[in-house]
Amino acid sequence: KSRGQCEQGSIQVTTTTVDELAMKYLTSPDDMISLIKIDTEGWEPAVLRGMNQTITQRRVDLILFETGSTWEDGRAAYPTNLFTVVQYLSEVLPEPFECFYVGFRCLLPLSRSNWDPVYDYRKQHRNVICGRRKEYMLDLFRIYNHLDSRNPAPICYNPPTLLSGH
């Protein structure tokens, strides 16, 4: 059970993990989760923890999550920063994910070689997409932004200016 806050006090809700759902519903070895979208107002790191087995067993292709000030200001279940999450997803796993900020009209790589400390200090909420197949992320991004599939891959490498446009 987890407690959430509301205007009248607190309420009790039943929670589960992605790992528990995957064990229940992914019955065949070929069953996959195409996309998981996480927007849990600061609890994203907790959700990621609760899908560790699903991630390491390669049962999910794409993870889209929101990051922001709630991760570090005490409202999160597991206070952390974006660098720690990206490092885990892109370096620690046996078959790593590639992670990108969903920037203004392009995807901004978040790998160690492209990392900029400003990413951890942005207080606006930003979406991050991580996946094992970059072409899936690019296709999803093109669809989201109504871009023609014949356009070159929308990847950019100028962090401060690209993040300010959204």
N, C-alpha and C positions, 0 to 999 in steps of 0.2 A: 504494500500500500504506500502511496505517496500523498503528501498533503500539498494542496495548492491554495493560494490566497485569493479571496474574493471580497467584495465590499461588505458582506454580512459576516465575515469571519473566515473559517477554513472549511474545506470540503475534502472528503476522502474519495480517491479514485483508484481503481485497480490498474496496475501497470504490468507490462510484459516487456520482453526484449525481442529484438529482431532475431537473435539466435534461437529463442524459444519458438517464434513464429516459423522460422525456416525449418526447424526440426519437425514441426507439425505439418507444414504445407508443401515443402520441397521433398517429395517422396521418392522421386527418381534421381539418379546421379546426374542426369542431364538437365534437371530443372534449375532455372536461374532466375535471379531478380535482375531485371534490366536497369531499373533506376530506383534509387531511394532518395526521396526529398525530405530533408530534416529542417524544420523550422519550429523549434521548441523553446524560444525565448530564453536562451542561455543554457539550456540543458543539452545542447548538441554534443558536447564531449561525453556526457553520460550515455546518450544514445549510441554514439560510436563505440564506447566501451561494451555496450550490450549487443554489439554485432561483431565482436572480434572473431569469433569462430566462423561466422558466415563470410567475413572478409578473407581470413586466412585459408579457408577452403575454396576460395575463388567462386563463390556462389552469387556474387553481385558484380555487375559491370560498371555502373556509374553511381556515384554518391554526390548529391548536391546539398550543401548545407549553408546556413547563414552564420556569420561570425560578427562579433561586435563587442561593445563595452560590457555586456552582461557576462562575458566569459571571465573577466578579471575583477569586477567590482563587488564580488561577494554574492551575486544572485545565482551563479551557476552551481550545479551539484559538485562538479570537479573543476575548480578554477584552473585555467590553463591559458595558453596563448596559441595563436595560429601557428607559429613556428613549430611548436611541439607536435601538434596534430599533423601538419604537413610532413614533418620529419618522419613520424611514425608511418604514415600512409605511403610516402615516396621513398623511404630508405630502409626501414626496419623489416617490412614484410618480405617474405621469400620472393614473391613476384610483385614488385611495387606498382603503385598507382602514379599517374602524373596528375598534379594538381594545378589549377588555374583560378585566379580571380576572374569573375565574370565582370569585366570592365566595360567601359563605354565603347560599344561597337567592336570589341575585340576581347580575346582571352589573354590574360597576363600570366606567364609561367611563374610558378612558385617554388621551383626546385632550388636546391642549395646554391647552384651556380647563378641563379637569377634572383635569389632572395635579397630583399632590401628591408632593413629593420623598421622602416616606416609602415610596413604591412601590419605589424603588431600594435601600432599606436594609433590606428585610425579608429575613431569612435563611432563612425557611421556603420550601419549594418551593411555587410557586403556578402554576396553569394560566392561560394567557392565550389568548383566542380572538380571531382577527382575520378579518374577511371584508368583502366588498364589498356583501353583502346582509344587512342587519341582521335581517330576518325569518328567515333561515336560522339565524342564531346563536340567536335567541330560541326557535325551534322545537327546536333541539338541546338548549338549556338546559332547556326544559320537559320534554323526554323524559328527560334525565339525572336530573332531580330529581323525576320522576313528578308533574309539575304539570298541571292541567287546562288545555287550550288556550283555554278561555274566560276564564282569569284575565288580568288586565292584564299588560302587558309587565313582566318582572321586572328593571327597571333601577333602580339605586340610586345615591345621590350622597353618602354619608357614609363616606369611606374608612377612618378608623382603627377605628371600631366594627365595620364590616362584615367587614373582613379578619380580625379576631380570632376570629370564630366558627367558623372552619374549621381 
